[in-house]
Amino acid sequence: MTQQTYRANLTAPQIPFLSEDHGRSIIMKGQDQNYIPVYTPQQDTDRDLGIPQAIYAHNVMPVTQGFSAVGYESLFPGVEGVTTFQDIFIVRNEFEQRAYFAYTSNGRQFYLLEGASAWVELTSVVGSAGALVTHSHVSGVTYIYFEALGCYYFDFTSNSLVSVSLLGLTASEILGIVGTVGYLIAWSSNAIAWSSVIDPTDFVPSLSTGAGGGSVEGARGKLTLCLAHSAGVIVYTTRNAVAAVYSGNSRYPFSFREIISSGGLIDQRLVVSDANTGTHYAYTTSGLQTISVQAAQIVFPEVTDFLAGERFEDFDEVNLAFTVTNLEQLGVVMRKQLSIISDRYLCISYGITELTHALVYDIAQKRWGKLKVTHVAAFEYSLLDPETTESPKHSFAFLQKNGAVVLLEPEYHEGVSSGILITGKYQYVRSRFITLQMAEFENVRSTDSSFQMYCMPTVDGKNFQTPVLGTAKTVTGNLREYAFRTSCQNFAMIFKGGFSATSLLLTFTVHGRR
């Protein structure tokens, strides 16, 4: 039968978080009704058109033309014998001296990283093990608060943490701090207090200095976190969120209003601020939401369903097979954490016993990528040299449990990039089998030996059989051609190694009836 050549779709915005949730696709649409323009909401037109597309990926990021395999560059080594690093952030002073400050969860050890040197251990704070750590930069100083213990700042001269007394507050009652519009704000489980605008450590109520505080009107549960917002502060509780909007009146600087439809927040690592829209992304008791001072809105319900679900999927690169873990049988729920990188990428880290994967949403392109890297925190890496102002494509970093820091290399680099991309399922018409003859793939470096292409066929249309390695036919520049001659009801294509997928051509013939 006559051969036909088909260019596959590599720019779909969605990648199913569970490959088995991707329905059967088709090249020549027949009497399918999975998508009818009259009845399908416009916002759902990209969910399941029946068009073959990416059904699984890891260590792959979206690019304008398709998908690119990514790699990781080691920035800083870990600390020998330590496996309990928990978080990392930048401390700085009024002279713009900067350093990375990190701490552990076990025994609360503190480490500092300044310049290109290795981690230096600092003297710990007695009793800080297990305490919530918050920080904020106000009036040229980065203040660090240890839950129910006290406030500190880092002294670059003595290379040590220096205790700061917050006047008017009882340290054992304070859970954390946040800064906004010149105020330092502290919160307890049932109230907040704001400092003087003259001295951020002065919380003694006064009409002359502007310091004050009180209970949070509209709070339905215990206060868990206060996070800065362009309009003031959003106060999160175990049941809802409340907007504390800056009024400009020094006597009553904040007005409180419950945020409609907001869920409760349990963990501070489940909320981040998006500078582009002035909203917060938060994984609340209502699922993943965007929260502004006006209202809360549920977004990406498929992400909530996946993270709150009972199945954890991975792909074994050695055996070329999907693995699914039943979380209900293990009696656990997925670990998760949110971060925003370069005001562009929403990073949703997840894993079973530790964070091993990350869903990455490109806010600009409105497309998903997925990373597979074990870490304890994803953060925006900023060069510590103040003269270096531009590094947007090299700012996606991960802190690992031993303190090592790796930087995401977002572009395809031979010898560095290595990912998995699976596309499909390809079938020409519903009533016929299909025989894959050849596949042409762009772009892979001509000298890159890491790249391999497989066809993963099915006989019944659902269950994959053993993948078939393609026979390399020609290598011309960045073009790879592979021969197959594999007959099946439908098939998926596996691309493994380094690549920048911009075009995939499949040559096939229509086979016998099903």
RODO-2510 file (C-alpha; in nm, 4 decimals, decimal comma):
residues 514
     n   res          X          Y          Z
     1     m     0,0000     0,0000     0,0000
     2     t     0,1133     0,3574    -0,0670
     3     q     0,3364     0,5070     0,1955
     4     q     0,2121     0,8180     0,3732
     5     t     0,4137     1,0768     0,5628
     6     y     0,2780     1,2613     0,8639
     7     r     0,4251     1,5453     1,0694
     8     a     0,3517     1,4934     1,4382
     9     n     0,2329     1,7564     1,6834
    10     l     0,5103     1,8695     1,9211
    11     t     0,3588     2,1919     2,0533
    12     a     0,0534     2,0793     2,2503
    13     p     0,0315     2,2720     2,5789
    14     q    -0,0664     1,9721     2,7876
    15     i     0,1369     1,6681     2,8923
    16     p    -0,0805     1,4123     3,0760
    17     f     0,0427     1,3746     3,4333
    18     l    -0,0539     1,0078     3,4061
    19     s     0,0090     0,8623     3,0622
    20     e    -0,2826     0,6207     3,0876
    21     d    -0,5197     0,9166     3,1137
    22     h    -0,4424     1,0069     2,7522
    23     g    -0,7218     0,8673     2,5357
    24     r    -0,6815     0,6970     2,1996
    25     s    -0,5769     0,9422     1,9329
    26     i    -0,6116     0,9276     1,5555
    27     i    -0,4475     1,0865     1,2529
    28     m    -0,7540     1,0814     1,0231
    29     k    -1,0524     1,1727     1,2359
    30     g    -1,3567     0,9587     1,1704
    31     q    -1,6877     0,9528     1,3526
    32     d    -1,5307     1,0517     1,6843
    33     q    -1,7200     1,2799     1,9198
    34     n    -1,4571     1,3389     2,1855
    35     y    -1,4370     1,6963     2,0604
    36     i    -1,7327     1,8821     1,9089
    37     p    -1,6797     2,2593     1,8716
    38     v    -2,0443     2,3388     1,9472
    39     y    -2,0454     2,1545     2,2795
    40     t    -1,6858     2,1746     2,4019
    41     p    -1,5935     2,4833     2,6132
    42     q    -1,3291     2,6988     2,4513
    43     q    -1,0935     2,6611     2,7486
    44     d    -1,0974     2,2817     2,7015
    45     t    -1,0184     2,2716     2,3301
    46     d    -0,6624     2,1556     2,3882
    47     r    -0,7398     1,8780     2,6378
    48     d    -0,8246     1,5812     2,4178
    49     l    -0,8779     1,6551     2,0514
    50     g    -0,7827     1,3013     1,9625
    51     i    -0,4612     1,4315     1,8060
    52     p    -0,1451     1,2330     1,8876
    53     q     0,0817     1,4396     2,1117
    54     a     0,3258     1,4094     2,4018
    55     i     0,1943     1,1564     2,6530
    56     y     0,4936     1,1469     2,8885
    57     a     0,8157     1,3382     2,9485
    58     h     1,0804     1,3960     3,2079
    59     n     1,3833     1,6223     3,2002
    60     v     1,2099     1,7972     2,9126
    61     m     1,1098     2,1624     2,8914
    62     p     0,8832     2,3346     2,6385
    63     v     1,0427     2,5627     2,3808
    64     t     0,8715     2,7742     2,1195
    65     q     0,9059     2,5123     1,8461
    66     g     0,8586     2,1963     2,0528
    67     f     1,0414     2,0310     2,3423
    68     s     1,4035     2,0283     2,4532
    69     a     1,5883     1,7775     2,6683
    70     v     1,7604     1,9456     2,9612
    71     g     2,0587     1,8764     3,1826
    72     y     2,2012     1,9855     3,5147
    73     e     2,5212     2,1705     3,5988
    74     s     2,6827     2,1314     3,9389
    75     l     2,7279     2,4729     4,1004
    76     f     2,8349     2,3988     4,4560
    77     p     2,9308     2,0730     4,6252
    78     g     2,7459     1,9280     4,9206
    79     v     2,8604     1,8987     5,2817
    80     e     3,0148     1,5642     5,3685
    81     g     2,8135     1,3670     5,6213
    82     v     2,5059     1,5948     5,6067
    83     t     2,1828     1,4751     5,4405
    84     t     1,9184     1,6983     5,5988
    85     f     1,9336     2,0317     5,4139
    86     q     1,5850     2,1825     5,4024
    87     d     1,5774     2,5286     5,2466
    88     i     1,7867     2,8128     5,1073
    89     f     1,7486     3,1889     5,0631
    90     i     1,9591     3,5033     5,0155
    91     v     2,0614     3,7301     5,3013
    92     r     2,1916     4,0803     5,2290
    93     n     2,2651     4,4106     5,3985
    94     e     2,2431     4,7795     5,3140
    95     f     2,5770     4,7620     5,1329
    96     e     2,4388     4,4931     4,8995
    97     q     2,6639     4,2246     5,0369
    98     r     2,4916     3,8972     4,9539
    99     a     2,5208     3,5362     5,0565
   100     y     2,3140     3,2190     5,0472
   101     f     2,1835     3,1032     5,3828
   102     a     2,0693     2,7420     5,4203
   103     y     1,9531     2,5318     5,7109
   104     t     1,8879     2,1679     5,7894
   105     s     1,5825     1,9969     5,9342
   106     n     1,7742     1,7675     6,1676
   107     g     1,9467     1,9486     6,4523
   108     r     1,9014     2,2825     6,2723
   109     q     2,2491     2,3406     6,1361
   110     f     2,3114     2,6680     5,9493
   111     y     2,5378     2,7184     5,6496
   112     l     2,6518     3,0198     5,4508
   113     l     2,7666     3,0337     5,0922
   114     e     2,9367     3,3542     4,9822
   115     g     3,0844     3,3947     4,6346
   116     a     3,2083     3,0765     4,4686
   117     s     3,3306     2,9120     4,7867
   118     a     3,1946     2,6036     4,9621
   119     w     2,9393     2,6004     5,2435
   120     v     3,0614     2,7353     5,5769
   121     e     2,8842     2,6145     5,8909
   122     l     2,7577     2,8817     6,1290
   123     t     2,6871     2,8649     6,4998
   124     s     2,3358     2,7283     6,5438
   125     v     2,0533     2,8836     6,7450
   126     v     1,9723     2,6847     7,0579
   127     g     1,6293     2,5223     7,0400
   128     s     1,5718     2,5981     6,6710
   129     a     1,5434     2,2339     6,5579
   130     g     1,2076     2,1855     6,3887
   131     a     1,1100     2,5520     6,4167
   132     l     0,9497     2,7376     6,1276
   133     v     1,2017     2,9733     5,9637
   134     t     1,0823     3,2927     5,7937
   135     h     1,2783     3,5867     5,6614
   136     s     1,2193     3,9326     5,5204
   137     h     1,4274     4,2218     5,3934
   138     v     1,3240     4,5563     5,5430
   139     s     1,5172     4,8843     5,5537
   140     g     1,8348     4,7266     5,4158
   141     v     1,8449     4,4328     5,6571
   142     t     1,7421     4,0700     5,6096
   143     y     1,5696     3,9606     5,9290
   144     i     1,5378     3,5899     6,0078
   145     y     1,2827     3,4655     6,2592
   146     f     1,2860     3,1271     6,4289
   147     e     0,9401     3,0255     6,5395
   148     a     0,8772     3,0922     6,9091
   149     l     1,2490     3,1673     6,9630
   150     g     1,3467     3,5067     6,8320
   151     c     1,4684     3,7301     6,5508
   152     y     1,8211     3,7461     6,4048
   153     y     2,0137     3,9075     6,1226
   154     f     2,3380     3,7987     5,9577
   155     d     2,6431     4,0136     6,0302
   156     f     2,8790     3,9997     5,7314
   157     t     3,1656     4,1389     5,9388
   158     s     3,1629     3,8699     6,2068
   159     n     3,0085     3,6013     5,9815
   160     s     2,7522     3,5183     6,2464
   161     l     2,3852     3,5445     6,3351
   162     v     2,3117     3,8362     6,5674
   163     s     2,0050     3,8380     6,7901
   164     v     1,7588     4,1247     6,7468
   165     s     1,5002     4,2192     7,0082
   166     l     1,1560     4,3005     6,8681
   167     l     1,0273     4,5548     7,1193
   168     g     0,6706     4,5040     7,2336
   169     l     0,6496     4,1366     7,1317
   170     t     0,6760     3,8130     7,3269
   171     a     0,9173     3,5996     7,1243
   172     s     0,7665     3,2691     7,2370
   173     e     0,4292     3,3650     7,0847
   174     i     0,5533     3,4761     6,7424
   175     l     0,5441     3,2259     6,4552
   176     g     0,7086     3,4295     6,1797
   177     i     0,7701     3,7615     6,0067
   178     v     0,7117     3,9250     5,6696
   179     g     0,7886     4,2694     5,5291
   180     t     0,5769     4,4987     5,3138
   181     v     0,5607     4,8740     5,2306
   182     g     0,8303     4,9513     5,4887
   183     y     0,6676     4,7601     5,7741
   184     l     0,7963     4,4462     5,9419
   185     i     0,4968     4,2307     6,0307
   186     a     0,4965     3,9504     6,2876
   187     w     0,2189     3,7004     6,3447
   188     s     0,1101     3,4575     6,6127
   189     s    -0,1546     3,1884     6,5858
   190     n    -0,4366     3,4411     6,6328
   191     a    -0,3067     3,7949     6,5696
   192     i    -0,0605     4,0084     6,3759
   193     a     0,1494     4,3089     6,4710
   194     w     0,3176     4,5691     6,2512
   195     s     0,6261     4,7704     6,3346
   196     s     0,7066     5,1346     6,3293
   197     v     0,7948     5,2617     5,9816
   198     i     1,0958     5,4344     6,1392
   199     d     1,2379     5,1322     6,3201
   200     p     1,1298     4,7878     6,1917
   201     t     1,2217     4,6296     6,5278
   202     d     0,9862     4,8579     6,7265
   203     f     0,6433     4,6971     6,7742
   204     v     0,5345     4,8997     7,0793
   205     p     0,1863     5,0336     6,9886
   206     s     0,2069     5,4053     6,9276
   207     l     0,0100     5,6639     6,7312
   208     s     0,3288     5,8613     6,6675
   209     t     0,5378     5,5729     6,5242
   210     g     0,2501     5,3861     6,3580
   211     a     0,3246     5,0531     6,5296
   212     g     0,0229     4,8460     6,6263
   213     g    -0,1614     4,5213     6,5720
   214     g    -0,4540     4,3046     6,6703
   215     s    -0,6677     4,0108     6,5683
   216     v    -0,7369     3,9395     6,2026
   217     e    -1,0953     4,0114     6,1072
   218     g    -1,2334     3,7381     5,8847
   219     a    -0,9886     3,4664     5,9911
   220     r    -1,1654     3,1314     6,0232
   221     g    -0,8798     2,9328     6,1711
   222     k    -0,5369     2,9596     6,3249
   223     l    -0,2890     3,1799     6,1388
   224     t    -0,0255     2,9765     5,9529
   225     l     0,1532     3,2266     5,7273
   226     c     0,1642     3,5891     5,6194
   227     l     0,2959     3,6538     5,2679
   228     a     0,3662     3,9912     5,1109
   229     h     0,1468     4,1132     4,8271
   230     s     0,1699     4,4232     4,6094
   231     a    -0,1347     4,5607     4,7911
   232     g    -0,0136     4,4680     5,1403
   233     v    -0,0184     4,1213     5,2953
   234     i    -0,2268     3,8081     5,2588
   235     v    -0,2829     3,6275     5,5872
   236     y    -0,3308     3,2519     5,5522
   237     t    -0,5123     3,0426     5,8104
   238     t    -0,5944     2,6736     5,8377
   239     r    -0,9415     2,7436     5,6923
   240     n    -0,9170     3,0478     5,4635
   241     a    -0,7139     3,3538     5,3632
   242     v    -0,7580     3,7199     5,4565
   243     a    -0,6285     4,0235     5,2677
   244     a    -0,4583     4,2915     5,4781
   245     v    -0,4668     4,5817     5,2320
   246     y    -0,2377     4,8781     5,2925
   247     s    -0,4478     5,1897     5,3459
   248     g    -0,1803     5,4602     5,3554
   249     n    -0,3141     5,5786     5,6918
   250     s    -0,0313     5,5551     5,9474
   251     r    -0,2798     5,5135     6,2349
   252     y    -0,4697     5,2280     6,0674
   253     p    -0,2283     5,1047     5,7996
   254     f    -0,4087     4,7801     5,7121
   255     s    -0,7716     4,6968     5,6465
   256     f    -0,8802     4,3335     5,6589
   257     r    -1,1094     4,1529     5,4199
   258     e    -1,1768     3,7808     5,3862
   259     i    -1,0805     3,6497     5,0435
   260     i    -1,3775     3,4843     4,8790
   261     s    -1,3486     3,1121     4,7967
   262     s    -1,0021     3,0782     4,9487
   263     g    -0,8990     2,7481     5,1053
   264     g    -0,6821     2,6932     5,4091
   265     l    -0,3026     2,6659     5,4080
   266     i    -0,1156     2,4083     5,6140
   267     d     0,2467     2,4398     5,4967
   268     q     0,4348     2,7606     5,4065
   269     r     0,6105     2,5752     5,1215
   270     l     0,2779     2,5429     4,9397
   271     v     0,2387     2,9094     4,8461
   272     v     0,4453     3,1438     4,6267
   273     s     0,4066     3,4951     4,4920
   274     d     0,3816     3,5693     4,1188
   275     a     0,5195     3,9148     4,0416
   276     n     0,3623     3,9173     3,6936
   277     t     0,0012     3,9152     3,8090
   278     g     0,0277     4,0283     4,1695
   279     t    -0,1334     3,7039     4,2827
   280     h    -0,0223     3,4064     4,4871
   281     y    -0,0210     3,0461     4,3715
   282     a    -0,1239     2,8327     4,6685
   283     y    -0,1998     2,4665     4,7195
   284     t    -0,4780     2,4990     4,9752
   285     t    -0,7433     2,2740     5,1211
   286     s    -0,9435     2,3655     4,8090
   287     g    -0,6645     2,2580     4,5734
   288     l    -0,4297     2,4683     4,3610
   289     q    -0,5542     2,8275     4,3550
   290     t    -0,4516     3,1747     4,2480
   291     i    -0,5193     3,4150     4,5329
   292     s    -0,5457     3,7915     4,5047
   293     v    -0,6791     4,0458     4,7519
   294     q    -1,0163     4,0313     4,5741
   295     a    -1,0802     3,6580     4,5362
   296     a    -0,9391     3,3091     4,5045
   297     q    -0,9774     3,1022     4,1911
   298     i    -0,9116     2,7321     4,1318
   299     v    -0,6531     2,6744     3,8566
   300     f    -0,5065     2,3648     3,6948
   301     p    -0,7603     2,1215     3,8467
   302     e    -0,5755     1,8379     3,6723
   303     v    -0,2701     1,9175     3,8867
   304     t    -0,4763     1,9033     4,2051
   305     d    -0,6320     1,5736     4,0981
   306     f    -0,2854     1,4316     4,0260
   307     l    -0,1157     1,5513     4,3451
   308     a    -0,4091     1,4448     4,5604
   309     g    -0,4458     1,1143     4,3758
   310     e    -0,3298     0,7656     4,4591
   311     r    -0,0990     0,6952     4,1637
   312     f     0,2607     0,8012     4,1152
   313     e     0,3999     0,7367     3,7664
   314     d     0,7587     0,7229     3,6478
   315     f     0,9403     0,5844     3,3447
   316     d     1,2267     0,3393     3,3798
   317     e     1,4923     0,4526     3,1298
   318     v     1,6806     0,1201     3,1534
   319     n     1,3891    -0,1198     3,1008
   320     l     1,1886     0,1321     2,8954
   321     a     0,8694     0,0718     3,0889
   322     f     0,6215     0,2733     3,2927
   323     t     0,6124     0,2156     3,6677
   324     v     0,3093     0,3097     3,8767
   325     t     0,3157     0,3228     4,2577
   326     n    -0,0112     0,2920     4,4506
   327     l     0,0125     0,5496     4,7287
   328     e    -0,2982     0,4242     4,9071
   329     q    -0,1363     0,0857     4,9581
   330     l     0,1697     0,2580     5,1030
   331     g    -0,0488     0,4705     5,3285
   332     v     0,1149     0,7972     5,2177
   333     v     0,0259     1,1101     5,0241
   334     m     0,2486     1,2904     4,7788
   335     r     0,4974     1,5400     4,9122
   336     k     0,4721     1,8727     4,7333
   337     q     0,6232     2,2183     4,7239
   338     l     0,5735     2,5323     4,5118
   339     s     0,8197     2,7905     4,3825
   340     i     0,8351     3,0646     4,1187
   341     i     1,1482     3,1012     3,9060
   342     s     1,2374     3,4196     3,7127
   343     d     0,8753     3,5371     3,7248
   344     r     0,8110     3,2867     3,4449
   345     y     0,8122     2,9286     3,5677
   346     l     0,5729     2,7838     3,8240
   347     c     0,7575     2,4846     3,9664
   348     i     0,5483     2,2211     4,1462
   349     s     0,7858     1,9747     4,3097
   350     y     0,6518     1,6377     4,4192
   351     g     0,7556     1,2898     4,5269
   352     i     0,6730     1,0026     4,7606
   353     t     0,9266     1,0008     5,0451
   354     e     1,1227     1,2958     4,9038
   355     l     1,0908     1,5432     4,6166
   356     t     1,2040     1,3590     4,3039
   357     h     1,0103     1,5265     4,0221
   358     a     0,8783     1,8691     3,9286
   359     l     0,5988     1,9840     3,7022
   360     v     0,7024     2,3129     3,5417
   361     y     0,4452     2,5505     3,3943
   362     d     0,5838     2,8126     3,1568
   363     i     0,3606     3,1097     3,2396
   364     a     0,4642     3,2940     2,9214
   365     q     0,4092     3,0059     2,6778
   366     k     0,1283     2,8442     2,8809
   367     r     0,2846     2,5030     2,8354
   368     w     0,4053     2,2269     3,0678
   369     g     0,7415     2,0624     3,1138
   370     k     0,8584     1,8026     3,3612
   371     l     1,1857     1,7480     3,5459
   372     k     1,3268     1,4457     3,7240
   373     v     1,5828     1,5550     3,9822
   374     t     1,5947     1,4702     4,3523
   375     h     1,5908     1,7880     4,5605
   376     v     1,4628     1,9502     4,8771
   377     a     1,3965     2,2956     4,7304
   378     a     1,3757     2,4653     4,3917
   379     f     1,4841     2,8279     4,3974
   380     e     1,5799     3,1190     4,1752
   381     y     1,9556     3,1306     4,1504
   382     s     2,0958     3,4821     4,1474
   383     l     2,4602     3,5496     4,0865
   384     l     2,6072     3,6993     4,4011
   385     d     2,8147     3,9484     4,2021
   386     p     2,6021     4,2693     4,2042
   387     e     2,7537     4,3776     3,8708
   388     t     2,5942     4,0796     3,6989
   389     t     2,2357     4,1752     3,6274
   390     e     2,1198     3,9409     3,3524
   391     s     2,0921     3,5658     3,3876
   392     p     1,7257     3,4792     3,3196
   393     k     1,7959     3,1564     3,1331
   394     h     2,0294     3,0289     3,4017
   395     s     1,8395     3,0896     3,7221
   396     f     1,6540     2,7620     3,7822
   397     a     1,8394     2,5846     4,0623
   398     f     1,7808     2,2956     4,2999
   399     l     1,9103     2,2412     4,6522
   400     q     1,9756     1,8752     4,7282
   401     k     1,9627     1,7082     5,0671
   402     n     2,3418     1,7060     5,1081
   403     g     2,3655     2,0791     5,0333
   404     a     2,4748     2,0392     4,6724
   405     v     2,3283     2,2964     4,4334
   406     v     2,2608     2,2080     4,0700
   407     l     2,1557     2,4502     3,7990
   408     l     1,9099     2,3565     3,5279
   409     e     2,0583     2,3873     3,1787
   410     p     1,7382     2,4692     2,9850
   411     e     1,8838     2,4365     2,6356
   412     y     2,0014     2,1271     2,4547
   413     h     2,3738     2,0758     2,5075
   414     e     2,5471     1,7669     2,3801
   415     g     2,6846     1,5551     2,6619
   416     v     2,4803     1,7429     2,9221
   417     s     2,1154     1,7166     2,8178
   418     s     1,9340     1,3870     2,8579
   419     g     1,5586     1,3465     2,8669
   420     i     1,2692     1,1170     2,7873
   421     l     0,9890     1,2229     2,5539
   422     i     0,7097     0,9849     2,4531
   423     t     0,4572     1,0849     2,1889
   424     g     0,1558     0,9055     2,0496
   425     k    -0,0539     0,7052     2,0144
   426     y    -0,0379     0,7004     1,6359
   427     q    -0,3073     0,5268     1,4313
   428     y    -0,4179     0,6260     1,0835
   429     v    -0,7854     0,5159     1,0878
   430     r    -0,9804     0,3333     1,3569
   431     s    -1,0626     0,0290     1,1437
   432     r    -0,7065    -0,0499     1,0310
   433     f    -0,3728    -0,1472     1,1762
   434     i    -0,0709     0,0638     1,0875
   435     t     0,2870    -0,0221     0,9888
   436     l     0,5572     0,2265     1,0828
   437     q     0,8266     0,2303     0,8150
   438     m     1,0507     0,5224     0,9013
   439     a     1,0848     0,8176     1,1390
   440     e     1,2747     1,1426     1,0818
   441     f     1,3609     1,3556     1,3840
   442     e     1,5039     1,7075     1,4239
   443     n     1,7239     1,8319     1,6022
   444     v     1,9991     1,6066     1,7369
   445     r     2,3679     1,6905     1,7055
   446     s     2,5411     1,4667     1,4532
   447     t     2,8038     1,3708     1,7114
   448     d     2,5596     1,3053     1,9959
   449     s     2,5729     0,9314     2,0644
   450     s     2,3296     0,9480     2,3566
   451     f     2,0209     0,9741     2,1390
   452     q     1,8028     0,6687     2,0736
   453     m     1,4606     0,6283     1,9162
   454     y     1,2136     0,3496     1,9887
   455     c     0,8703     0,2495     1,8645
   456     m     0,6430     0,1205     2,1436
   457     p     0,3587    -0,0720     1,9744
   458     t     0,0241    -0,1974     2,1002
   459     v    -0,1899    -0,4767     1,9588
   460     d    -0,5091    -0,3985     2,1487
   461     g    -0,4696    -0,0203     2,1291
   462     k    -0,4116     0,0210     2,5028
   463     n    -0,1320    -0,1961     2,6451
   464     f     0,2234    -0,1332     2,5266
   465     q     0,4489    -0,4141     2,4159
   466     t     0,8295    -0,4290     2,4276
   467     p     0,9768    -0,1186     2,2606
   468     v     1,1501    -0,1688     1,9247
   469     l     1,4809     0,0130     1,8727
   470     g     1,4975     0,1944     1,5421
   471     t     1,7704     0,1090     1,2929
   472     a     1,9736     0,4220     1,2208
   473     k     1,9538     0,4935     0,8500
   474     t     2,1254     0,8262     0,7935
   475     v     2,2701     1,1095     0,9966
   476     t     2,2803     1,4363     0,8054
   477     g     2,3658     1,7416     1,0091
   478     n     2,1057     1,7557     1,2880
   479     l     1,8651     1,5163     1,1137
   480     r     1,8244     1,1563     1,2317
   481     e     1,6440     0,8880     1,0265
   482     y     1,5449     0,5489     1,1641
   483     a     1,3844     0,2476     0,9948
   484     f     1,1308     0,0263     1,1780
   485     r     0,8734    -0,1801     0,9811
   486     t     0,6607    -0,2396     1,2907
   487     s     0,2923    -0,3348     1,2527
   488     c     0,0386    -0,2731     1,5284
   489     q    -0,2958    -0,1146     1,6077
   490     n    -0,1261     0,2031     1,7275
   491     f     0,2148     0,3002     1,8622
   492     a     0,4050     0,5575     2,0650
   493     m     0,7509     0,6946     1,9915
   494     i     1,0188     0,7125     2,2609
   495     f     1,2989     0,9676     2,2280
   496     k     1,5806     0,9169     2,4751
   497     g     1,8967     1,1220     2,5305
   498     g     1,9850     1,4683     2,4066
   499     f     1,7568     1,6453     2,1610
   500     s     1,5680     1,9598     2,0740
   501     a     1,2473     1,8280     1,9221
   502     t     1,1208     2,0666     1,6571
   503     s     0,9951     1,8291     1,3879
   504     l     0,8973     1,4614     1,3719
   505     l     0,8003     1,2983     1,0409
   506     l     0,6516     0,9475     1,0435
   507     t     0,6312     0,7423     0,7251
   508     f     0,3842     0,4548     0,7433
   509     t     0,1518     0,2296     0,5456
   510     v    -0,2019     0,1274     0,6324
   511     h    -0,2096    -0,2397     0,7369
   512     g    -0,4906    -0,4971     0,7578
   513     r    -0,8233    -0,4660     0,9334
   514     r    -0,8458    -0,4959     1,3110
***
